[in-house]
Amino acid sequence: MTGDILSRLPDHLVAEAKALDEGDPLAAYREEFVHTDAVVAYLDGNSLGRPLATTRGRLGDFVAEDWGERLIRAWDEQWMELPLHLGDRIGRVTLGAAPGQTVVADSTTVLLYKLARAALAARPGRTRIVADTENFPTDRYIVQGIAAELGLTIRWIEPDPATGVTAEEVRAAVADDTALVLLSHVAYKSAHIADLPAITRVAHDAGALVLWDLCHSVGLLPIGLDAAGVDLAVGCTYKYLNGGPGAPAFGYVATALQDNVVQPIQGWMGHAEPFTMGPSYTPSGGMRRFISGTPPVLGMLPMQDMLALIERAGVDAIREKSVRLTEFVIDLADEALAPLGVTVASPRDPLTRGGHVTLEHDGMQDAIAQLWQRGVIPDFRRPRGLRAGMSPLSTSFVEVATAMAHLHQILSGQD
Ligand SMILES: *Cc1c(COP(=O)(O)O)cnc(C)c1O
């Protein structure tokens, strides 16, 4: 069937897909993931990464051993430290962060709230938050809620939806009353990569702190938080870190800032001495103070397998393959799909493009419903966007070509 559908594409692009797979130094990693025949092409690794085959055994062993046998003793033996150990590992493998600055806890949404509030408390007297209208909804809603709660104003940057926020736009938006700049590193719709080091400098020049959302960049490209002097960051672990649905997020707070900020959800697990069960709250030193309640240990298991894989493959090699994958989608779109009215709504410059490509067409919503029925799975972004997110270690070039061939057939009305 794959052979048939690929005949819809120009021969040289099919040959190119095969050659790219053959020359792909990371091709063998694809076998490490769970695949089923019912999924013909998966282009949503940036929403929910595929499970790794080893995750099955890891979860089973956990039930039998760590949980089943060690029982409550495992809290002392390993689980109390897990959010910090795992945070350090995420920091080392993917963030360019030295130990002691990253913790795993909560959802991205809740951590955004906690870290944004912590940052604002560290800039008393400043009354403005800078954010952008193209950011993911939860980021915008959190900013709106905090502004209403604390009586602050929001300065909204309105970036070009097909690209994203620039350092110049941030420079024009910050002033000496700006407390916090909150932006995404890679835009969830367009895939635009913001200039993280330059924008961080611009925020600092104005005396503001910066909070980066790394949901669409962590595990995909080198980040370098320490090198850029970033203050705070959060990110997902169920996207390119394959942690599974609802896996907890991570938060990063630069060492220099940590002991000067407290977060607003004062729970016992962030206490300096949780088990003294004392009358009042004293925050722990270091990153533990950003934990609120009991850590979601089960949700921290699968991502460990992906971190090992990313470390083995290397983030630079992953980024290289990601650029080739997005380039190939754009080539397919330009040559095979543009005649059907499909346009590219992501940056064409690979230096400013993350791991996904958004393609637009008036009939996209209906086309995607048909693609899903065929086991071809991208996602839909209103009003007319198909977002093709290629997780580099689990996606092949032939898989991408197959998806685009199905889209071609559907949009041609010949299915
Ligand atoms: C996926 C994503 C989130 C998700 O937040 P949750 O609390 O995990 O649901 C937040 N921000 C951005 C930019 C995202 O891409």
Ligand as a Chemical Component Dictionary entry (heavy atoms), coordinates in Angstrom:
data_LIG
# 
_chem_comp.id                   LIG 
_chem_comp.type                 NON-POLYMER 
_chem_comp.pdbx_formal_charge   0 
_chem_comp.three_letter_code    LIG 
# 
loop_
_chem_comp_atom.comp_id 
_chem_comp_atom.atom_id 
_chem_comp_atom.alt_atom_id 
_chem_comp_atom.type_symbol 
_chem_comp_atom.charge 
_chem_comp_atom.model_Cartn_x 
_chem_comp_atom.model_Cartn_y 
_chem_comp_atom.model_Cartn_z 
_chem_comp_atom.pdbx_ordinal 
LIG C1 C1 C 0 2.344  21.785 25.300 1  
LIG C2 C2 C 0 2.544  23.125 25.880 2  
LIG C3 C3 C 0 2.102  23.429 27.176 3  
LIG C4 C4 C 0 1.323  22.385 27.953 4  
LIG O1 O1 O 0 1.053  22.718 29.259 5  
LIG P1 P1 P 0 0.470  21.567 30.217 6  
LIG O2 O2 O 0 0.314  22.209 31.510 7  
LIG O3 O3 O 0 1.463  20.444 30.197 8  
LIG O4 O4 O 0 -0.821 21.101 29.617 9  
LIG C5 C5 C 0 2.374  24.683 27.684 10 
LIG N1 N1 N 0 3.049  25.605 26.953 11 
LIG C6 C6 C 0 3.483  25.343 25.700 12 
LIG C7 C7 C 0 4.235  26.377 24.937 13 
LIG C8 C8 C 0 3.231  24.107 25.129 14 
LIG O5 O5 O 0 3.633  23.843 23.896 15 
# 
loop_
_chem_comp_bond.comp_id 
_chem_comp_bond.atom_id_1 
_chem_comp_bond.atom_id_2 
_chem_comp_bond.value_order 
_chem_comp_bond.pdbx_ordinal 
LIG C1 C2 SING 1  
LIG C2 C3 SING 2  
LIG C2 C8 DOUB 3  
LIG C3 C4 SING 4  
LIG C3 C5 DOUB 5  
LIG C4 O1 SING 6  
LIG O1 P1 SING 7  
LIG P1 O2 DOUB 8  
LIG P1 O3 SING 9  
LIG P1 O4 SING 10 
LIG C5 N1 SING 11 
LIG N1 C6 DOUB 12 
LIG C6 C7 SING 13 
LIG C6 C8 SING 14 
LIG C8 O5 SING 15 
# 
